[in-house]
């Protein structure tokens, strides 16, 4: 929390147009959560960050407009559209009613979306192009501000160049050929979408209330509340796949005996070796006395009220690595082991 609130504080003064944090629900959904859990757990985390910043003395309207979010776009086309619509309503209510934000920009839920990597199959990988296209379309219809489309071979390896290009072309076709992005909230007024949106909003707030009763997101995590709910949902989802209650085309139904895809990305070991050598050269040409002095100062400052961001900037200018800075902060704060 110290690092996040220091970022809020520093950037509100020095980099007022910088997006200070992207609060992620993506990893929550990839771990097996439902859409409701993705929303509730993400916004509970956001509440914890905002509360910590206010406790430090920051004005909510000075930093909240630069908070952004990162969501997953999963398989259920209409539910995902409704989820993104519900997200904007939930965040606006939280900022207006809970934190008494006054500025309209403080209440805007700006978010990036990535299609669901966990839905991609190693079998019949061309099917993943269809999955990703529908997920990306749902994100656009739901109003995402930016988008990442996964590649068709990501269940097997890092995407090769052709697969990455096809993923990019998927976005470009949606953006430039379909007319879908030309209309803001084009499904507004649909009885099904509106009902789904309202249901997701109400159920998410119920879960947020439960987390509040446990003392907030951090206390709930320490009590394994979120982890248990996600694990249970992941188990139920996989059980439905195994029992064919949910169909995954080419995996548990309509299966063909196709040979595995052969043109997968392989890591160039020579490039790895070159990078290691470059890193060794970089580290050998540094003033380690200066770096150690700054890192020692960072460790001492981490548990005080002094903002650590200027010290981290000094460390970067002195050529300290991200790993060295992170290790220093781990020494100061410890490391959570769930």
C-alpha positions in Angstrom: 0.0 0.0 0.0 2.9 2.3 0.8 4.2 2.1 -2.8 0.8 2.6 -4.4 -0.1 5.6 -2.2 3.4 7.2 -2.8 2.8 6.8 -6.6 -0.6 8.5 -6.2 1.0 11.3 -4.3 4.0 11.8 -6.4 2.2 11.6 -9.8 -0.7 13.9 -8.8 2.0 16.6 -8.3 4.7 15.8 -10.8 2.9 13.8 -13.5 -0.8 14.7 -13.4 -1.6 13.1 -16.7 0.1 9.8 -15.9 -2.1 6.7 -15.4 -0.7 5.8 -12.0 -2.1 2.3 -11.6 -3.9 -0.4 -13.6 -5.9 -2.4 -11.1 -6.2 -5.9 -12.5 -9.1 -8.3 -12.5 -7.5 -10.3 -15.4 -5.5 -12.6 -13.3 -8.5 -13.2 -11.0 -10.6 -14.4 -14.0 -7.7 -16.4 -15.4 -7.4 -18.2 -12.1 -11.0 -19.4 -12.5 -13.3 -16.8 -11.0 -16.7 -15.9 -12.2 -17.6 -12.6 -13.9 -19.1 -11.4 -10.6 -16.1 -12.4 -8.6 -13.8 -10.7 -11.1 -15.8 -7.4 -10.6 -16.1 -7.6 -6.9 -12.6 -8.6 -6.1 -11.1 -6.1 -8.5 -13.1 -3.2 -7.1 -12.5 -4.3 -3.5 -8.8 -4.0 -4.2 -9.4 -0.6 -5.7 -11.3 0.5 -2.6 -8.4 -0.6 -0.4 -6.0 1.5 -2.5 -8.2 4.6 -2.4 -8.8 4.2 1.4 -5.0 4.0 2.0 -4.4 7.1 -0.1 -7.1 9.1 1.8 -5.7 7.9 5.1 -2.4 9.3 4.0 -4.1 12.7 3.5 -4.6 12.8 -0.3 -7.8 14.3 -1.7 -9.7 11.7 -3.6 -10.3 14.0 -6.6 -6.5 14.7 -6.9 -5.6 11.1 -7.8 -8.7 9.0 -8.7 -9.1 10.2 -12.2 -5.8 8.6 -13.2 -6.8 5.2 -11.8 -7.4 2.6 -14.5 -8.5 -1.0 -14.6 -7.6 -4.2 -16.5 -10.3 -6.8 -17.2 -10.7 -10.1 -18.9 -13.1 -10.9 -21.8 -14.3 -14.4 -21.4 -16.4 -16.8 -23.4 -20.0 -15.8 -22.5 -20.6 -13.1 -25.1 -23.5 -11.2 -23.5 -22.4 -11.7 -19.9 -19.0 -10.1 -20.8 -20.7 -7.1 -22.5 -22.9 -6.7 -19.4 -19.9 -7.0 -17.1 -18.1 -4.1 -18.7 -21.3 -2.0 -18.5 -21.7 -3.0 -14.8 -18.1 -2.1 -14.1 -18.7 1.5 -15.0 -21.8 1.7 -12.9 -20.1 0.1 -9.9 -17.1 2.3 -10.0 -19.1 5.5 -10.4 -21.2 4.5 -7.3 -18.2 3.7 -5.2 -16.5 7.0 -6.0 -19.6 9.1 -5.6 -21.3 7.5 -2.7 -18.5 5.9 -0.7 -15.7 8.3 -1.3 -17.7 11.5 -2.0 -15.8 12.3 -5.1 -16.9 15.5 -6.8 -15.2 15.5 -10.2 -16.9 13.7 -13.0 -13.5 12.3 -14.1 -13.0 10.7 -10.7 -16.1 8.5 -11.4 -15.1 7.3 -14.9 -14.1 3.7 -15.1 -11.4 3.5 -17.7 -10.2 0.0 -18.6 -8.0 -2.1 -20.8 -9.3 -5.6 -21.8 -7.4 -8.7 -22.8 -9.1 -11.8 -24.3 -9.2 -14.9 -22.1 -6.0 -16.9 -22.4 -7.4 -19.6 -20.1 -10.1 -20.4 -22.8 -7.6 -21.2 -25.5 -7.1 -24.9 -26.3 -4.0 -26.7 -27.5 -6.2 -28.8 -29.7 -7.4 -27.4 -33.1 -5.7 -24.1 -32.5 -7.5 -22.3 -35.3 -10.6 -22.5 -33.2 -8.8 -20.0 -30.9 -9.1 -17.4 -33.6 -12.9 -17.6 -33.4 -12.9 -17.6 -29.6 -10.6 -14.5 -29.5 -12.6 -12.7 -32.1 -15.9 -13.1 -30.2 -14.2 -12.1 -26.9 -12.7 -9.0 -28.5 -16.0 -8.1 -30.0 -17.7 -8.4 -26.6 -15.0 -6.1 -25.1 -15.6 -3.4 -27.8 -19.3 -3.6 -27.5 -18.9 -3.3 -23.7 -16.9 -0.1 -24.2 -13.3 -1.0 -23.5 -10.7 1.8 -24.1 -7.9 -0.5 -25.2 -7.6 -4.1 -26.2 -5.2 -7.0 -26.4 -6.1 -10.0 -28.5 -4.4 -13.3 -27.6 -2.8 -15.4 -30.4 -4.1 -18.7 -31.6 -1.0 -20.7 -30.5 -0.6 -19.4 -27.0 -1.9 -22.6 -25.4 1.3 -24.2 -26.8 4.0 -21.5 -26.6 4.7 -17.8 -27.0 3.0 -16.8 -30.2 5.0 -17.0 -33.5 5.1 -14.0 -35.8 2.2 -15.1 -38.0 -0.1 -15.8 -35.1 0.7 -12.4 -33.5 0.0 -10.7 -36.8 -3.3 -12.5 -37.1 -4.3 -11.4 -33.6 -3.5 -7.8 -34.5 -5.5 -8.1 -37.7 -8.5 -9.4 -35.7 -8.5 -6.1 -33.8 -8.0 -4.1 -37.0 -10.9 -5.8 -38.8 -13.2 -5.0 -35.8 -12.0 -1.5 -35.6 -12.0 -0.6 -39.3 -14.4 -2.9 -41.2 -17.4 -3.6 -38.9 -18.6 -0.2 -37.7 -18.9 -1.7 -34.2 -16.7 1.0 -32.5 -18.7 3.8 -34.2 -21.5 3.7 -31.6 -21.2 4.2 -27.8 -22.9 1.5 -25.9 -24.8 0.1 -28.9 -26.7 -2.6 -26.9 -28.1 -0.2 -24.3 -31.9 -0.8 -24.0 -31.8 -4.5 -24.8 -33.9 -6.1 -22.1 -31.4 -9.0 -21.8 -28.3 -6.8 -21.6 -29.9 -4.4 -19.2 -31.1 -7.2 -16.9 -27.7 -8.9 -17.0 -26.0 -5.6 -16.2 -28.2 -5.0 -13.2 -27.7 -8.5 -11.9 -24.0 -8.4 -12.2 -23.9 -5.0 -10.5 -26.1 -6.1 -7.6 -24.3 -9.5 -7.1 -20.9 -7.8 -7.2 -21.9 -5.3 -4.5 -23.2 -8.2 -2.3 -19.7 -9.7 -2.6 -18.0 -6.3 -2.0 -20.1 -6.0 1.2 -18.9 -9.4 2.4 -15.3 -8.3 1.9 -16.1 -5.1 3.8 -17.4 -7.2 6.7 -14.1 -9.1 6.8 -12.3 -5.8 7.2 -11.5 -5.0 3.5 -9.6 -6.6 0.7 -6.3 -7.1 2.5 -7.8 -8.7 5.6 -10.0 -10.9 3.3 -7.0 -12.1 1.4 -5.2 -12.9 4.6 -8.3 -15.0 5.6 -8.1 -16.7 2.1 -11.6 -15.4 1.3 -11.0 -14.5 -2.3 -8.6 -17.4 -3.0 -11.2 -19.9 -1.7 -14.0 -18.5 -3.8 -11.8 -18.5 -6.9 -10.6 -22.1 -6.3 -14.2 -23.3 -5.9 -15.3 -21.6 -9.1 -12.4 -22.9 -11.0 -13.2 -26.4 -9.7 -16.8 -26.1 -10.7 -15.9 -24.9 -14.2 -13.4 -27.7 -14.8 -15.9 -30.3 -13.5 -18.5 -28.9 -16.0 -16.0 -29.3 -18.8 -15.1 -32.8 -17.7 -18.7 -33.8 -17.4 -19.6 -32.1 -20.7 -22.0 -29.7 -18.9 -20.0 -27.0 -20.7 -18.8 -27.7 -24.2 -15.4 -26.8 -25.4 -15.4 -27.4 -29.2 -12.5 -29.6 -30.3 -11.7 -30.5 -26.7 -14.6 -32.4 -25.2 -17.0 -32.4 -28.2 -16.6 -32.4 -32.0 -13.1 -33.7 -31.6 -10.9 -34.5 -34.6 -7.7 -36.5 -34.6 -5.5 -33.7 -36.0 -1.8 -33.7 -35.5 -0.4 -31.1 -33.1 0.6 -27.8 -34.5 4.3 -27.8 -35.4 5.2 -24.2 -36.2 5.4 -23.0 -32.6 7.8 -20.4 -31.3 11.1 -21.6 -30.0 13.3 -19.5 -27.8 16.6 -18.6 -29.5 19.2 -19.7 -27.1 21.8 -17.5 -28.8 19.7 -14.5 -28.2 19.3 -15.5 -24.5 23.1 -15.9 -24.2 23.6 -12.4 -25.9 21.2 -10.8 -23.5 22.9 -12.3 -20.5 26.3 -11.0 -21.8 24.8 -7.6 -22.4 23.4 -7.5 -18.8 26.8 -8.5 -17.4 28.5 -5.7 -19.3 25.8 -3.2 -18.1 26.3 -4.3 -14.5 30.1 -4.2 -14.7 30.1 -0.5 -15.8 28.2 0.9 -12.8 29.1 2.9 -9.6 28.1 0.3 -7.1 29.1 2.5 -4.2 26.5 5.1 -5.3 23.9 2.4 -6.0 24.3 0.7 -2.6 24.1 4.1 -0.9 20.8 4.9 -2.7 19.4 1.4 -2.1 20.3 1.6 1.6 18.5 4.9 1.8 15.5 3.3 0.0 15.3 0.5 2.6 15.5 2.9 5.5 12.9 5.2 4.0 10.4 2.5 3.0 8.8 2.2 6.4 8.6 6.0 7.0 6.2 8.7 5.8 8.7 9.9 3.3 7.7 9.3 -0.4 10.0 6.6 -1.9 9.4 7.4 -5.5 12.1 10.1 -5.8 14.6 7.7 -4.3 13.5 5.0 -6.7 14.0 7.4 -9.6 17.5 8.2 -8.3 18.3 4.5 -8.1 17.2 4.0 -11.8 19.3 7.0 -12.8 22.3 5.4 -11.1 21.6 2.2 -13.1 20.2 0.0 -10.4 18.2 -2.8 -11.9 14.5 -3.5 -11.3 15.5 -6.7 -9.5 17.8 -4.8 -7.1 15.2 -2.2 -6.3 12.5 -4.9 -5.8 14.8 -6.9 -3.5 15.5 -3.9 -1.4 11.7 -3.2 -1.0 11.2 -6.9 -0.2 13.8 -6.6 2.6 11.9 -3.5 3.9 8.3 -4.8 3.6 8.7 -8.6 3.6 7.0 -10.8 1.1 3.4 -12.2 1.3 3.1 -15.9 1.2 -0.5 -17.1 1.0 
